Amino acid sequence: MPDRSSSSAPSRPAAPALRRRTVLTLAAAGASAGLGLPALAQARAVRIGVTLDHSSVEKANGTGLFLGSSACFAAINKAGGIHGARVELQLADDQFKPDVAKANALAFAADPAVLAILHPLGTRQASEVSDAVPGLPVVGPNTGTVALRRKNTPNTFWVRANYDQEIDRLVAQAVTLGQTRIGLVHSNDPLGQSLLAGFNAALAKAKLEPAIIATTPNTISMEVEPAAKRIAEARPHVVIVGLAGTAPAFVKALRAAGGKSSAYGLSITAGSLSAMGDLAHGLGFSIVVPSPFATRHEIVRRYQADMLAAGQQTFSLPSLEGYVNARVLAEGLRRAGPGASRAQLMAALESIEGYELGGMKISFGRGNREGSQFVDVAVIGAGGRLLT
């Protein structure tokens, strides 16, 4: 993706060890013109900070999120902007490092033209970002960790469903298919502990005991073979893969160890598993947005049109999630009015209730920061196509 820097962007302190890029989302079709925006915008700019992994283990998810949100705002700018102002996304690569994500967030907060931060990626990264900038709205963190949502962070608006809801849906799916010996592999860190708690709760609800629980050292560790061998030996009907960017390495190690269990991943595995080729065929996972190919949903039709207009020919779950996050933020900006402050934007986001995107419904409200309850199950079919 080429760098396109804005000459009008004010200078601000640079975070250590990062590449900062300002992307003006200009070229697009007007598929989002239904926002009722002026036809002649572009005199003013609203800046949105984006910190995520653009070069490390979670690059597939990070790139997808950014492509989707860029396409959304490109279409909005083409249609006239929001209250006469174009929207600029400023991307900072945090390399999936929590300390760099925090530094990026602080740098964004120091720029008064930045009104919000959009979809930080990762559990620890999202936590650092939300805590570092309490006065700056954070929209659509790409993590479903329940413990983060129980913290007192009123600046954070979660768009996706949480991991407990995803695991509960996967366990219910397995039980429906008669697969009652269910195992889990998770990272031995805050993300993994959250997944383990959700897994135990889902099994208790189904009146089942874990068939096997195995761990990897942490979220980014490629030391997956010991866990794969343990699960291959236990032979569960299903193993829920509570890993993100390291999930492909685990699945390969599981098959190499002779493991034939069905593998069900969480939504955070989707960006990486879909790139595994033939090995991905038959893998199932939970999804927190509709399939990007399910054109029966209005949100998917708009997403596809705006992606194509932005020159993106490939559709994916991460880019659709990024697009949805951007649509929610755009609705907040619209409700906040022209020249809104960060506090006014936060209040406007809180006012979103029953917002219909055309296949997903978003509801926040006073005291509620979890916007979507949407969870489905998809399977990777022939040619990598998602089947729901």
Stockholm file with secondary structure:
# STOCKHOLM 1.0

chainA/1-388         MPDRSSSSAPSRPAAPALRRRTVLTLAAAGASAGLGLPALAQARAVRIGVTLDHSSVEKANGTGLFLGSSACFAAINKAGGIHGARVELQLADDQFKPDVAKANALAFAADPAVLAILHPLGTRQASEVSDAVPGLPVVGPNTGTVALRRKNTPNTFWVRANYDQEIDRLVAQAVTLGQTRIGLVHSNDPLGQSLLAGFNAALAKAKLEPAIIATTPNTISMEVEPAAKRIAEARPHVVIVGLAGTAPAFVKALRAAGGKSSAYGLSITAGSLSAMGDLAHGLGFSIVVPSPFATRHEIVRRYQADMLAAGQQTFSLPSLEGYVNARVLAEGLRRAGPGASRAQLMAALESIEGYELGGMKISFGRGNREGSQFVDVAVIGAGGRLLT
#=GR chainA/1-388 SS CCCCCCTTCCCCCCCTTCCEEEEECCCCCCTTGGGTCCSSCCSEEEEEEEEECSSSTTHHHHHHHHHHHHHHHHHHHHTTCBTTEEEEEEEEECTTCHHHHHHHHHHHHTCTTEEEEECCBSHHHHHHHHHHCTTSCEECCBCCCHHHHTSCCTTEEBCSCCHHHHHHHHHHHHHHTTCCCEEEEEESSHHHHHHHHHHHHHHHHTTCCCSEEEEESSTTCCCCHHHHHHHHHHCCSEEEEECSTTHHHHHHHHHHTTCCCEEEECGGGHHHHTTSGGGGTTCEEEESSCCTTCTTSHHHHHHHHHHHHTTCCCCCHHHHHHHHHHHHHHHHHHHHCTTCCHHHHHHHHHTCCSEECSSCEECCCTTCCBCCCCCEEEEECGGGCEEC
#=GC SS_cons         CCCCCCTTCCCCCCCTTCCEEEEECCCCCCTTGGGTCCSSCCSEEEEEEEEECSSSTTHHHHHHHHHHHHHHHHHHHHTTCBTTEEEEEEEEECTTCHHHHHHHHHHHHTCTTEEEEECCBSHHHHHHHHHHCTTSCEECCBCCCHHHHTSCCTTEEBCSCCHHHHHHHHHHHHHHTTCCCEEEEEESSHHHHHHHHHHHHHHHHTTCCCSEEEEESSTTCCCCHHHHHHHHHHCCSEEEEECSTTHHHHHHHHHHTTCCCEEEECGGGHHHHTTSGGGGTTCEEEESSCCTTCTTSHHHHHHHHHHHHTTCCCCCHHHHHHHHHHHHHHHHHHHHCTTCCHHHHHHHHHTCCSEECSSCEECCCTTCCBCCCCCEEEEECGGGCEEC
//
